[in-house]
Amino acid sequence: MATDIPTEARSDRPGRSDRPGRTDRPGRTDRRGRTDRPDRTDRRADALRPARLRPRDVVKVGAVGLRTRPLRAFLSALGIAIGIAAMVAVVGISSSSRADLDRSLAALGTNLLTVSPGSTMSGGQARLPETAEEMVARIGPVYSVSAVGKLTGAKVYRTDKIPEAETNGIAAFAARTDLRATLGAKLRAGSWLNGATSTYPTTVLGATAAERLGIGQVGPDTQVLIGGRWFTVVGILEPAPLAPELDTAALVGWRAAETELYFDGRPTTIYTRSQDSAVESVASVLGATANPEAPGEVEVSRPSDALAAQQAAGEAFTGLLLGLGAVALLVGGVGVANTMVISVLERRAEIGLRRSLGATRGQIRTQFVAESQLLSALGGAGGALLGATVTAGYALSQGWPVVIPPWALLGGLAATLAIGGLAGLYPALRASRLSPTEALAMP
């Protein structure tokens, strides 16, 4: 028997369009019920993209050319190393010398001022008054005063058998007993003049004078001839940086010079020590104090300034040597560029193969620039080590402190990386412009 089904009931039954497997489920379903995933296309696109080179990979790829041609790489890096070594050594030796000078000045003091006679208005040689020492000692900030007087005509000889003209450039001076303390001079052998020995024919030789006379030790039987009279050598000085004129001198006591060598008692050089804060003010009044009647005939100098000027001249020479080192570094950079150009020509097949396997032009450029920088970095590191070694060896041989500024090492390495990048830029661009077919077709 037929039964009528209401229209509303029929519409509630799920039809084909209402099945969730066909209308509600995204994608297309196969017979096994599997649905295509929408990200498969993205994965295929990612697979076609060239892989990115990590920094570690860049270093490995750049080192391939260095490992395959080690002798060529060594010779190319040698030019860079020579330039960096020259620059580091020049800077290091100059800095070590400056540190030694600063150390010496700190030990000797920079508050030493000297007073000596200048020239008269007519161009003749001026003379200091006999009271010059006493007047200078009255200056408030001055706490130490001493003097020497040159003994004109008193020649110094080892024996009386030496011709009169062969003086070896040794001069004779009368010296105060407090001269050594004022100058801070040190004794190499023997003793300094004192209240007793300064009245007798005894002498103390400067370091250079003793060497020229062939005297290395002192004793009662060690004598030299000064102004035709025999003087016993009682001491030998070390070099005096602040009074180099005494290195080639034979120093005798003030009283002995007057009695034995007819010294007139006038000082030719007065040495003063003053408070550090008052050096400039003392220097401004020394001339008028030493010779009030003719202050313009007095010369006032600061020995430490002379040493500083000598150091400045050395720094100018250092700048010249740095320029030569820079030229050597530039020549090394040209050698690296030449090596990289030849490497590109020899490795065209390798470049074509890499391009055909998917390497981009940027990766080829990165490879050759990295190879050039690695080559320069090896030369820079070797040059920095060589320069530091040379600096240390020379400074120690001279008794200087070893000073190598960090900026010299870091600056040298930075310069090598910059030169390596510039030297490898053109070869890298040339390699990246080769198409795969062109590179593989070349013999």
Secondary structure, 3 states (H helix, E strand, C coil): CCCCCCHHHHHHCCCCCCCHHHHHCCCCECCCCCECCCCHHHHHHHHHCCCCCCHHHHHHHHCHHHHHCHHHHHHHHHHHHHHHHHHHHHHHHHHHHHHHHHHHHHHHCCCEEEEEECECCCCCECCCCCCHHHHHHCCCCEEEEEEEEECCCCCEECCCCCCCCCCCCCEEEEECCCHHHHHCCCEEEECCCCCCHHHCCEEEECHHHHHHHCCCCCCCCCEEEECCEEEEEEEEECCCCCCHHHCCEEEEEHHHHHHHCCCCCCCCEEEEEECHHHHHHHHHHHHHHHCCCCHHHEEEECHHHHHHHHHHHHHHHHHHHHHHHHHHHHHHHHHHHHHHHHHHHHCHHHHHHHHHCCCCHHHHHHHHHHHHHHHHHHHHHHHHHHHHHHHHHHHHHHCCCCCCCHHHHHHHHHHHHHHHHHHHHHHHHHHHCCCHHHHHHCC
